[in-house]
């Protein structure tokens, strides 16, 4: 944020964007408060998990997704650590490492995969678009193939990708 080519106004705007995103993540992952997280969203905002396609568009749908499909299925020991952040005056991208015990079905991330009981770490990239100090869109791209490998489950999934054969 100490770049001399940015105006003070741009620096303030980018700081506000970071604070908005951090509050949204804290509301979701730490406080597990769907009402507070949904309040950070723009009226027509959207949330989408990639590659599962889970999510919602519009205030009611986003709130329903967060409160019914997402938060009730978060593992209790889930932790997250931001590894990097890139932003401009309209968008913010976080690279995040999540760790958890796969002790429940995760319909928003791996629909139809029964709990394995394994402790896993998975990378995700979260792209956030901000409009008028509200979150307009959140797209989280999960490393589904890496997660499936770590869980020891079939790597065929929503992406159609599969583990290469070890036979030559």
C-alpha atoms as one frame of an Amber mdcrd trajectory, in Angstrom:
protein
   0.000   0.000   0.000   3.019   2.337   0.071   3.094   2.709  -3.742   3.755
   6.386  -4.569   1.842   6.124  -7.872  -1.472   5.708  -6.026  -3.424   8.712
  -4.861  -4.355   8.932  -1.190  -7.996   8.397  -2.229  -7.094   5.143  -4.009
  -5.169   3.975  -0.970  -8.166   4.653   1.303 -10.526   2.854  -1.098  -8.275
  -0.216  -1.267  -7.923  -0.284   2.539 -11.738  -0.186   2.861 -12.004  -3.070
   0.380  -9.567  -5.141   2.430 -11.470  -4.407   5.635 -14.798  -5.336   3.997
 -13.405  -8.633   2.717 -11.738  -9.472   6.037 -14.964  -8.732   7.946 -16.939
 -10.945   5.525 -14.472 -13.835   6.081 -14.533 -13.342   9.840 -18.342 -13.335
   9.826 -18.378 -16.586   7.844 -15.499 -18.664   9.156 -14.920 -17.340  12.669
 -18.318 -16.070  13.869 -20.366 -18.291  11.483 -22.927 -15.528  11.155 -24.864
 -15.707   7.872 -26.805 -12.511   8.620 -23.661 -10.423   9.047 -21.922 -11.958
   6.018 -24.977 -11.460   3.796 -25.247  -7.837   4.960 -21.853  -7.147   3.357
 -23.218  -8.160  -0.053 -24.574  -5.766  -2.702 -28.312  -6.131  -3.451 -27.770
  -8.277  -6.562 -24.543  -9.830  -5.286 -23.537 -13.433  -5.795 -21.471 -16.157
  -4.165 -20.248 -19.180  -6.114 -18.057 -22.143  -5.226 -16.068 -23.427  -8.209
 -16.088 -26.184  -9.430 -19.171 -27.443  -7.540 -21.307 -24.517  -8.731 -22.932
 -24.129  -5.305 -23.904 -20.627  -4.264 -26.542 -17.992  -4.740 -27.425 -14.755
  -6.509 -29.390 -11.901  -4.955 -29.852 -11.073  -1.283 -32.368 -13.810  -0.425
 -30.582 -16.555  -2.352 -27.147 -15.658  -0.958 -28.524 -15.612   2.602 -30.271
 -18.958   2.054 -27.070 -20.476   0.648 -24.888 -19.219   3.495 -27.334 -20.092
   6.298 -28.651 -23.442   5.000 -26.113 -24.930   2.597 -22.743 -23.551   3.682
 -22.440 -22.758   7.380 -24.232 -25.856   8.772 -21.746 -28.036   6.887 -18.491
 -26.340   7.915 -16.243 -28.647   9.936 -15.867 -27.333  13.502 -12.054 -27.432
  13.319 -11.807 -25.520  10.023  -8.974 -23.015   9.971  -7.931 -20.644   7.211
  -4.782 -18.702   6.495  -4.390 -16.114   3.791  -1.160 -16.761   1.892  -1.320
 -13.810  -0.482  -3.540 -10.946  -1.537  -3.689  -8.922  -4.746  -6.032  -6.003
  -5.250  -6.860  -3.052  -7.423  -9.585  -0.443  -7.044 -12.428  -2.877  -7.926
 -11.259  -6.426  -7.252  -9.467  -8.381  -4.578  -7.948 -11.862  -4.892  -6.917
 -13.938  -1.881  -4.942 -17.170  -1.981  -6.087 -19.091   1.109  -5.078 -22.366
   2.728  -7.905 -24.160   4.547  -7.364 -27.071   6.957 -10.049 -29.264   8.496
 -11.095 -32.764   9.416 -13.431 -34.236   6.803 -15.934 -35.374   9.438 -19.110
 -34.459   7.535 -20.449 -34.239   4.017 -19.546 -30.976   2.286 -22.366 -30.508
  -0.264 -21.123 -27.037  -1.234 -17.604 -28.316  -1.979 -17.689 -32.071  -2.644
 -21.324 -33.060  -3.159 -21.986 -36.749  -2.585 -18.609 -37.522  -0.944 -19.096
 -39.263   2.394 -16.931 -38.158   5.349 -13.509 -39.834   5.405 -12.340 -38.684
   8.833  -9.080 -37.464   7.304  -7.363 -34.226   8.244  -6.737 -32.252   5.039
  -5.346 -28.991   3.766  -6.642 -27.451   0.546  -5.791 -24.327  -1.394  -8.398
 -21.932  -2.710  -8.396 -18.697  -4.666 -11.158 -16.269  -3.812 -11.951 -13.514
  -6.290 -14.036 -10.685  -4.860 -15.556  -7.809  -6.791 -16.494  -4.697  -4.797
 -19.084  -2.110  -5.821 -19.979   0.964  -3.727 -18.415  -0.467  -0.559 -20.390
  -3.725  -0.853 -19.315  -7.142  -2.096 -20.804  -7.611  -5.553 -19.434 -11.102
  -6.258 -17.384 -13.809  -4.581 -16.030 -16.679  -6.677 -13.977 -19.237  -4.765
 -11.973 -21.676  -6.861 -11.075 -24.764  -4.833  -8.317 -27.260  -5.651 -10.831
 -30.075  -6.007  -8.381 -32.580  -7.505  -5.859 -32.006  -4.698  -8.581 -32.266
  -2.070  -9.888 -35.527  -3.545  -6.357 -36.969  -3.587  -5.792 -35.950   0.043
  -9.089 -37.571   1.031  -8.337 -40.726  -0.945 -11.589 -40.487  -2.896 -12.284
 -40.989  -6.587 -10.811 -38.055  -8.477 -13.642 -38.052 -10.998 -15.868 -35.149
 -10.144 -17.540 -32.022 -11.297 -14.466 -31.067 -13.335 -14.309 -34.362 -15.210
 -10.603 -34.546 -14.372  -9.098 -37.803 -13.253  -5.857 -39.135 -11.809  -3.409
 -40.245 -14.485  -2.793 -43.966 -14.607   0.514 -45.136 -13.138   0.689 -47.957
 -15.687   2.861 -47.173 -18.686
